[in-house]
Protein backbone atom coordinates (compact mmCIF):
# COMPACT_ATOMS: atom_id res chain seq x y z
CA UNK A 1 0.00 0.00 0.00
CA UNK A 2 1.14 3.52 -0.81
CA UNK A 3 -0.48 6.86 -0.14
CA UNK A 4 -0.89 9.39 -2.92
CA UNK A 5 -2.15 12.51 -1.24
CA UNK A 6 -5.03 11.30 0.91
CA UNK A 7 -5.73 8.25 -1.29
CA UNK A 8 -4.56 4.72 -0.48
CA UNK A 9 -3.37 2.75 -3.51
CA UNK A 10 -3.26 -0.99 -2.92
CA UNK A 11 -2.81 -4.27 -4.82
CA UNK A 12 -4.91 -7.31 -3.97
CA UNK A 13 -4.95 -10.82 -5.39
CA UNK A 14 -8.48 -12.06 -5.92
CA UNK A 15 -11.78 -11.82 -7.74
CA UNK A 16 -12.75 -8.23 -8.60
CA UNK A 17 -16.45 -9.17 -8.48
CA UNK A 18 -16.01 -9.83 -4.72
CA UNK A 19 -14.31 -6.49 -4.12
CA UNK A 20 -15.61 -4.18 -1.40
CA UNK A 21 -15.03 -1.18 -3.66
CA UNK A 22 -17.95 1.12 -4.37
CA UNK A 23 -17.14 0.83 -8.10
CA UNK A 24 -15.38 -1.90 -10.02
CA UNK A 25 -13.87 -1.38 -13.43
CA UNK A 26 -14.76 -3.69 -16.29
CA UNK A 27 -12.23 -4.22 -19.07
CA UNK A 28 -14.76 -3.47 -21.81
CA UNK A 29 -14.91 -3.52 -25.59
CA UNK A 30 -16.21 -0.60 -27.68
CA UNK A 31 -19.67 -2.11 -28.10
CA UNK A 32 -19.96 -2.83 -24.37
CA UNK A 33 -20.77 -6.50 -24.97
CA UNK A 34 -19.89 -8.53 -21.90
CA UNK A 35 -18.52 -11.91 -22.94
CA UNK A 36 -15.43 -13.49 -21.40
CA UNK A 37 -12.72 -12.55 -18.93
CA UNK A 38 -13.47 -9.84 -16.37
CA UNK A 39 -16.63 -8.76 -18.24
CA UNK A 40 -18.00 -12.30 -18.25
CA UNK A 41 -17.37 -12.70 -14.53
CA UNK A 42 -19.09 -9.37 -13.81
CA UNK A 43 -22.09 -10.35 -15.94
CA UNK A 44 -22.42 -13.81 -14.35
CA UNK A 45 -22.34 -12.48 -10.80
CA UNK A 46 -24.00 -9.12 -11.34
CA UNK A 47 -26.83 -10.30 -13.57
CA UNK A 48 -28.36 -9.18 -16.87
CA UNK A 49 -29.26 -5.63 -15.76
CA UNK A 50 -25.62 -4.59 -16.31
CA UNK A 51 -25.64 -5.75 -19.93
CA UNK A 52 -29.07 -4.16 -20.43
CA UNK A 53 -27.69 -0.78 -19.30
CA UNK A 54 -24.64 -1.26 -21.56
CA UNK A 55 -26.95 -2.01 -24.49
CA UNK A 56 -28.82 1.26 -23.87
CA UNK A 57 -25.49 3.15 -23.93
CA UNK A 58 -24.47 1.17 -27.01
CA UNK A 59 -20.92 2.34 -27.67
CA UNK A 60 -17.83 3.80 -26.04
CA UNK A 61 -14.66 4.73 -27.93
CA UNK A 62 -11.29 3.18 -27.10
CA UNK A 63 -9.82 5.17 -24.22
CA UNK A 64 -13.26 6.10 -22.93
CA UNK A 65 -15.31 4.91 -19.98
CA UNK A 66 -19.01 4.73 -19.12
CA UNK A 67 -20.83 3.85 -15.90
CA UNK A 68 -23.72 1.53 -15.08
CA UNK A 69 -25.27 0.07 -11.99
CA UNK A 70 -23.74 -3.12 -10.60
CA UNK A 71 -26.77 -5.40 -10.45
CA UNK A 72 -26.31 -8.05 -7.73
CA UNK A 73 -22.61 -7.26 -7.09
CA UNK A 74 -21.37 -5.87 -3.77
CA UNK A 75 -20.27 -2.76 -5.68
CA UNK A 76 -22.75 0.02 -6.42
CA UNK A 77 -21.35 0.80 -9.89
CA UNK A 78 -19.48 -0.78 -12.77
CA UNK A 79 -17.25 1.54 -14.77
CA UNK A 80 -16.69 0.08 -18.24
CA UNK A 81 -13.24 1.19 -19.44
CA UNK A 82 -12.41 0.49 -23.08
CA UNK A 83 -8.73 -0.31 -23.35
CA UNK A 84 -6.83 -0.82 -26.60
CA UNK A 85 -6.12 -4.02 -28.48
CA UNK A 86 -2.39 -4.61 -28.88
CA UNK A 87 -1.35 -3.67 -32.39
CA UNK A 88 -4.07 -1.09 -33.11
CA UNK A 89 -1.68 1.83 -32.59
CA UNK A 90 -1.23 4.46 -29.88
CA UNK A 91 -1.98 1.80 -27.26
CA UNK A 92 -0.14 3.53 -24.40
CA UNK A 93 -2.17 6.75 -24.70
CA UNK A 94 -5.45 4.87 -25.15
CA UNK A 95 -4.85 2.71 -22.06
CA UNK A 96 -3.88 5.76 -20.03
CA UNK A 97 -7.02 7.58 -21.21
CA UNK A 98 -9.24 4.61 -20.24
CA UNK A 99 -7.82 4.72 -16.70
CA UNK A 100 -8.03 8.52 -16.36
CA UNK A 101 -11.59 8.58 -17.72
CA UNK A 102 -12.58 5.87 -15.22
CA UNK A 103 -11.15 7.94 -12.36
CA UNK A 104 -12.93 11.07 -13.61
CA UNK A 105 -16.25 9.18 -13.69
CA UNK A 106 -15.64 7.96 -10.14
CA UNK A 107 -15.08 11.54 -8.99
CA UNK A 108 -18.10 12.81 -10.93
CA UNK A 109 -20.30 10.25 -9.14
CA UNK A 110 -18.75 10.91 -5.71
CA UNK A 111 -17.34 7.39 -5.53
CA UNK A 112 -14.89 6.86 -2.65
CA UNK A 113 -13.31 3.53 -3.65
CA UNK A 114 -12.60 1.92 -7.01
CA UNK A 115 -11.11 -1.43 -8.08
CA UNK A 116 -9.26 -1.90 -11.37
CA UNK A 117 -8.40 -5.12 -13.20
CA UNK A 118 -5.43 -5.44 -15.57
CA UNK A 119 -7.22 -3.65 -18.43
CA UNK A 120 -6.39 -4.87 -21.96
CA UNK A 121 -4.08 -7.71 -20.82
CA UNK A 122 -6.44 -10.60 -21.56
CA UNK A 123 -7.98 -11.12 -24.99
CA UNK A 124 -6.71 -7.69 -26.10
CA UNK A 125 -3.11 -8.93 -25.77
CA UNK A 126 -1.44 -6.00 -23.99
CA UNK A 127 1.73 -7.22 -22.23
CA UNK A 128 1.14 -7.28 -18.46
CA UNK A 129 4.42 -5.57 -17.55
CA UNK A 130 3.78 -2.64 -19.89
CA UNK A 131 0.09 -2.39 -18.92
CA UNK A 132 0.94 -2.29 -15.21
CA UNK A 133 3.42 0.52 -15.81
CA UNK A 134 0.85 2.58 -17.77
CA UNK A 135 -2.12 1.89 -15.46
CA UNK A 136 -0.29 2.51 -12.17
CA UNK A 137 1.37 5.66 -13.54
CA UNK A 138 -1.97 6.99 -14.77
CA UNK A 139 -3.56 6.46 -11.34
CA UNK A 140 -0.66 8.08 -9.46
CA UNK A 141 -0.51 11.02 -11.88
CA UNK A 142 -4.28 11.58 -11.66
CA UNK A 143 -4.28 11.45 -7.86
CA UNK A 144 -1.30 13.82 -7.73
CA UNK A 145 -2.74 16.39 -10.14
CA UNK A 146 -6.49 16.29 -9.53
CA UNK A 147 -8.46 17.13 -6.42
CA UNK A 148 -9.89 13.62 -6.22
CA UNK A 149 -12.47 12.53 -3.69
CA UNK A 150 -11.27 8.92 -3.87
CA UNK A 151 -10.14 7.41 -0.57
CA UNK A 152 -8.94 4.12 -2.03
CA UNK A 153 -7.82 2.81 -5.42
CA UNK A 154 -7.35 -0.95 -5.63
CA UNK A 155 -5.83 -3.12 -8.29
CA UNK A 156 -7.56 -6.48 -7.95
CA UNK A 157 -5.69 -9.11 -9.95
CA UNK A 158 -6.86 -12.65 -10.48
CA UNK A 159 -3.62 -14.54 -11.09
CA UNK A 160 -0.40 -14.58 -9.10
CA UNK A 161 1.92 -13.40 -11.89
CA UNK A 162 -0.19 -10.36 -12.74
CA UNK A 163 -0.58 -9.56 -9.04
CA UNK A 164 3.21 -9.67 -8.57
CA UNK A 165 3.84 -7.36 -11.54
CA UNK A 166 1.26 -4.77 -10.42
CA UNK A 167 2.47 -4.98 -6.80
CA UNK A 168 6.01 -4.22 -7.89
CA UNK A 169 4.87 -1.08 -9.73
CA UNK A 170 2.59 0.08 -6.89
CA UNK A 171 5.28 -0.41 -4.24
CA UNK A 172 7.95 1.30 -6.36
CA UNK A 173 5.90 4.50 -6.67
CA UNK A 174 7.13 7.05 -4.13
CA UNK A 175 4.56 8.26 -1.64
CA UNK A 176 3.32 11.65 -2.67
CA UNK A 177 1.84 13.67 0.10
CA UNK A 178 0.15 16.40 -1.88
CA UNK A 179 -2.30 18.69 -0.14
CA UNK A 180 -5.87 17.39 -0.05
N, C-alpha and C positions, 0 to 999 in steps of 0.2 A: 504494500500500500504506500502510495505517495500522496502528498497534499499539493494541490495546485490552487493557490489562493485559499478559499474556504472549502474547496471541493476535494473529497477523497477520490482517488483513482485506484482501482483495485482489479486484480485478475483472479478469476475463480475457475476451477475445473468443474464442469457439470452440464446440466441440461438447461438451456436458457428459458424454456417454457416453465420451469419450476422456480425461476428467479423471483426474488421479493421486490424487484424494481417496479416502480410505478409504470414505466414504459419499457418494452423490449423492442429491439430493432430486428426486423426481418430483412434478410438478404434477398431483395426482390428483383424481379425482372421488369422490363418496361411496361408490360401489359398487366402487371400485378396479378398474374396467375400463380397460385400457390400449389406447387407440385411436390418436388422432392426436397431433400436437405432440411435446412432450418425452416423454410416456408412450409414444407409438408408437416413437420413436427408441430409447428404453430397451428396449422389448420386442423390436424387430428385432435389436438388437446383443446384448442379454443373453440372449435365448432364452425359451422358454415356461415355464421353471421359475419365473420371477418372477410371471407371471400366475397360475400354479397356486397359489403361496403366497398371492397376493392373494385368489384365489377361496376359499381355506380361511378367511381372515380375514373376508371377505364384505362388511364395511361399516366406514366410518369417518366420524364426523360432520364437518361443515364446521368448520374450525378445529383439527381433530385431525390426528394423524400416526401411522402404523404403520410397522413395519420388516420388510423381507424380505431374503433373500440377493440377490446381484447376478448370478446366472447366470454368463454368459461375459464380463461386463464387467471392466475393470481394478479397479473398486471392489469392496469386500467386501460392502457393504450398499447397498440402496436404501431411502431413507426416503420414504414416500408421504405428502405433505402435502396436505390437502384445503383449498384456498383457496376463497373465495366467488365466486359469479357476480355481476357488476355488476348492481345493481338488486334484489337479494334482501333488502337491509337489513342494517345493522350490519356492512358490509363491512370497514371499517378494523379493528375489533376481531377479526373472524374471520380476516383475513389475518395480523394480528399473532400471534394464537393459533397459527395453523398454523406460523409460523416458530419461535416459542418452543417449541412442542411438538416440533418437529423437533430443535432444539438439546438439549432435555431428553433425548430418545431417544438422541442421539449421546453425551451424557455418561453415560447409564445403561449403554450398551454399551461404554464406554471408547474411543470413536472419537476419533482425534486430528485428523482433517481432514475437512471437509464442503464440498460444492459445491452451491450453490443456483441454480436457474434464476429467471426472472422469473415467480414463481407468480401465477396468475390473469390474466395479461395477454394470453393467447392467446384461445382460444375462449370463455373466461369474461368477456372484455371489460373487465377492470380497466384504467384508463388507466396507461400505463407510468410516467409522472412520479409519480403518486400512489402506485403500488405500490412504486416504488423508495424513496420517502420512508418508507413504512411498514416495508418489509422491512429496509432498512439500519438504521433506528432500532431496530427490534426486536432485531436482532443486537447492536448496540452496547450497548443497555440490558441485555440478557441477560448479555453478557460483562462488563459493569461491575458488575452486581449479584450474579451467581452465581459460585461457585467452580468454573468450568468447566475441564475437562481438555483442551479443544480447543486445538491449537497453531495451526491455520489454518482460516479460514472464507473460502471463495471464492464469488464470484458469477460464474458462467460463462454468458455471454450470447451468443446465436447471431448476432444481427444488429447492425450498427454503431450504429444509432440507440439501441437499448436499452442497449448497452454504454456509450455516451457518457453516457446519463442516469444509469445506476447508478454509473459512475466519478465523475461530478460529486458525487453524494451521499456516496460512500465518501471521496473526497478532502476533502470539506468538513467531515467529522466530526473534531473535535479529538482528538488522541491522548489517551488516558486511561491513565495509568500507575498503575493500581490495584494494590495488593499481590496477589501470586499466592496 
